Amino acid sequence: MNISMDKSRVLQQKAKEYIPLGVNSNFRYWGDGITPYFSKAKGGHLWDVDGNRYIDYRLAFGPIILGHANEEVNATVREEIDRAVLCAMTGELEIEVAQMIVELCPAIEMVRLACSGTEATMHAIRVARAFTGREIVIKFEGMYHGFQDYTLFSTYAPAVAYGNRNSPIPIPSSSGIPRALNDLIVTVPFNNFDILESTLRRIGYGVAAIIVEPCMGNCGAIEPVPGFLEFIQQKSAEYGIVFILDEVKTGFRIANGGAQEYYSIKPDLATYAKALGNGYPVAAFGGRRDIMSIIGHGVAQGGTYNNNMPGVAAAYAVLKILKEQPIIVTINNRGQRLMEGLKNILTETGRSFCISGYPAMFSFAFGKEKITDQRVWDETDKDYYLRLIEATIERGVMPDHDPREPWFLCYAHSDNDIDETLNVFQEAVRQTK
């Protein structure tokens, strides 16, 4: 990159002495000499330690729905942490948060809090296994459900490793995942009715859960084809399987009630994190009362920090603001204008491309006019995408340095931010063309 990164490079070398790769999540590592280190963030903007200012479309991988350092959220957090940060008792605000989640999300009748999306999906899978008395989980290739071992399969590997589409091979996404777990996971391509149907005919009555993101949040925001989520719901009911909708990224982002509201579907369980706390550590999972009610009756779920007051207070403030103000409507209007502007600019390149996702969370890819699963996405021109993104970052607009990760919008992104982004993107296209 041509922007000044001298201080970031110095910090990276220091960090690598004490932290693997110099970062506390593999996703934050872009490479030696090009990994930025931040100084501050406010609203829709972020500044790195070298003083470079960016319009931020990473938004901490999606949690920032209102804007960085939102004053109303921070004020609520400060008020609550003056009372206590953590207690081994349940507080009134936790109950208020649970009630609001139930009110906003159509399928949720009872809920438990957690600290991260990884924990939420892990707990949901345990509850599903306990409820059904079964152990196998079906997941879709390219989908990410947190860093727990049970579903970290066929997530990032080149699609060629997955074997034939009709008989996929589950590929662990990390060393250290016990081989025994291979027997408990079945992977299938997203958006493929026939393969899911044939898989269920073969093993359906041994499956505890089907877990699915409404769209592929870590693979180009690929949307479900019409009827596919409804098909999962229908087949889950037919085989007595718990349908888990992973709304860690879409929850409280694409609609107040998330994908359940957007697609008018009712999963058996759903998981939340990210936008729920506008950056504070809080997550949740919930669903049907008969399923959730088994928790505490021979089914374990807990966590010392599940009711940490910074997270609980932030969730209370975020949900209250979402209910009272046109947050999602405003984001959608600006996001739609950004998507249409990018589409017009990309059309000028003469390259084939497609845009996927929602105004609040979208992506685009080159070399294909339609993408339905990770196998097709893996054939796109990711090198050109990355060159284009690096050119936008050099000009002060920062999507993620990874073709898989969507662009995210927040309420604090202004019309001027959208205008500046489109101007920068036009320049980046001209440079890389």
HELIX and SHEET records of a PDB file:
HELIX    1   1 ASP A    6  TYR A   18  1                                  13    
HELIX    2   2 PRO A   20  GLY A   22  5                                   3    
HELIX    3   3 ASN A   26  ARG A   28  5                                   3    
HELIX    4   4 LEU A   59  PHE A   61  5                                   3    
HELIX    5   5 GLU A   71  ILE A   81  1                                  11    
HELIX    6   6 GLU A   92  LEU A  104  1                                  13    
HELIX    7   7 GLY A  117  THR A  132  1                                  16    
HELIX    8   8 ALA A  159  TYR A  162  5                                   4    
HELIX    9   9 ARG A  179  LEU A  184  5                                   6    
HELIX   10  10 PHE A  193  ILE A  203  1                                  11    
HELIX   11  11 GLY A  204  GLY A  206  5                                   3    
HELIX   12  12 PHE A  228  TYR A  239  1                                  12    
HELIX   13  13 GLY A  258  TYR A  263  1                                   6    
HELIX   14  14 LYS A  274  LEU A  276  5                                   3    
HELIX   15  15 ARG A  289  MET A  292  1                                   4    
HELIX   16  16 MET A  309  GLU A  324  1                                  16    
HELIX   17  17 ILE A  327  THR A  347  1                                  21    
HELIX   18  18 GLN A  374  TRP A  377  1                                   4    
HELIX   19  19 LYS A  382  GLU A  394  1                                  13    
HELIX   20  20 ASP A  415  THR A  432  1                                  18    
SHEET    1   A 4 PHE A  38  LYS A  42  0                                        
SHEET    2   A 4 HIS A  45  ASP A  48 -1                                        
SHEET    3   A 4 ARG A  53  ASP A  56 -1                                        
SHEET    4   A 4 VAL A 397  MET A 398  1                                        
SHEET    1   B 7 MET A 110  ALA A 114  0                                        
SHEET    2   B 7 ALA A 283  GLY A 287 -1                                        
SHEET    3   B 7 LEU A 269  TYR A 272 -1                                        
SHEET    4   B 7 VAL A 242  ASP A 246  1                                        
SHEET    5   B 7 VAL A 207  VAL A 212  1                                        
SHEET    6   B 7 ILE A 136  PHE A 140  1                                        
SHEET    7   B 7 ILE A 185  VAL A 188  1                                        
SHEET    1   C 3 PHE A 353  TYR A 358  0                                        
SHEET    2   C 3 MET A 361  PHE A 366 -1                                        
SHEET    3   C 3 TRP A 407  PHE A 408 -1                                        
END                                                                             
